[in-house]
């Protein structure tokens, strides 16, 4: 009987220890976590939580105050790897019950996604743009990783798409030992607010010469028909309640200049580009489909104003080639369009080239394992990271690929290369679809 009581006591103590080691209990015992909400999740994960993590506004000067940053944690088990999504924008999509990053099932991994600071639900009050920097964003990620490594013992893999890919690499630059592997998708490294490499890329790289000529002819035809098209644009903007910081003629010019970048970025087939002699309504509808005015409208970029602040300050962006259309444009130049159209009016930002240059030097010298993925015809590939031939790097460029290039849609040979590389770096089997 005494032996039975002792055994029962041990079982109870063991059960208590297990119950106290759950993710929920761990999160509840972290003073930096100010709220916890359980979310529905796919059966791939055991449980999922949205938490609000307290972060310093300025990690170098914690006395400047704090803000709450949204983090979504999908649990697979404390000993499994962690896929950490360094979202460059709003991470709210990861609250969806069915959302699974493509790396998570490949690695049978936990998944953590967080808003970038100053996006989604992660805004400081009062708003001060001074603290929206690459270093503070990377420190946000470092803080979370340090915290969650107290629960998760597996290997960490950081990843992000586009600006999120930039964010992942910039974090790796400042905290190279936080994760074992980084997988940035279609991530640019720009060296100016108007970098200068995207315009010649669009003129020479995507598609064939005939396809590029067809696109230019479409742009010319749009500008030649300004008198017929401008009333249509005005009616559309009135119907959508769009407002702008520039006049409608300039908005029309910018829609036409943006057109090839938008077309190639998302891999739209040039077969769908109307011929120059197509009916005027067809020309207008196609331009609005590919490069409409919402991008330039105050209402359209409201949720992305933080991005434009970062682009103007450290991340850079792209410009427009006006030369082929100069005689038909109402603007003399497109230079300086980003601050003129997108930055908060009260904000004066000077671009700081030292950040991108330092990251470029890091890539040339680091032993950090980074797998870069690009689409060949994506205009952002013009400013892709230049990667040295070293064992700790792999750069995969999908033939004819766009900004939507992912591991899942790579050709089989490239999928196999990705699989073998990740298996070698992580010393584990990878399941690539």
Secondary structure, DSSP 8 states (H G I E B T S, - for coil): -HHHHHHHHHHHHHHHHHHTTSHHHHHHT-TTEEEEEEE---TTSSEEEEEEEEEESSTT-GGG-EEEEEEEEEES-TTS-EEEE--SS--GGGGSTT---HHHHHHT-EEEEE--TTSTT---SS--GGG--HHHHHHHHHHHHHHHTTT--S-EEEEEETHHHHHHHHHHHH-TTS-SEEEEES-B--SSTT-SHHHHHHHHTSS-HHHHHHHHHHHHHHHHTHHHHHHHHHHHHHHHT---SS-HHHHHHHHHHHHHHHHHHTT--GGGS--TTS-HHHHHHHHHHHH-GGGTSTTTTGGGHHHHHHIIIII-------GGGGGG-SSS--TTHHHHHTS-TT------THHHHHHHHHHHH---EEEEEEETT-GGGGGB----S-TTEEEEEETT--TT--GGGS-HHHHHHHHHHHHHHHTS-----
